[in-house]
Amino acid sequence: MKLREAAPADAARLDALLTKLIHYESQYDPNLKRSYVVADNYRDRIGMEGHKLLLIEDDGEIAAFLYGFLYEIPDMFAKPMIAILDALYVEEAYRRKGCAAQLISAFKAFAAESSACRIELKVLSCNEAALRLYEKLSFKETKKYMTMDLWEH
């Protein structure tokens, strides 16, 4: 398996994996549509300054990917650069084989080189597998992100 940065030719496959991530997370969030299909989400972000799209490839197939970006709020923070880990997905056959740790390690290096003070992410509170993974990789809860549904499901 090989870790590499995404190339423009990977965009459609990464969109398909993001679709799989959304479908997976729909079991935890009834507001996510299982029928939704991502199209042209990553095409323009590949290679964009301040954005990082990483993937792990195995025999030409994308086994896992991570997308993150830099976010700066100069007036509010002493160290204003934050790295946002926006999406992480590992194909089921490759889970528990170190792919997520490898991707996060590479993103951490990107964030540090960019003078980010931290990496932040959102994870659904009932996604226990993801919570265990992030805690194992030294993420800790510092805020609660809360929602209030305004519709019946």
Order of alpha helices (4+ residues) and beta strands (2+ residues): beta-alpha-beta-beta-beta-alpha-beta-alpha
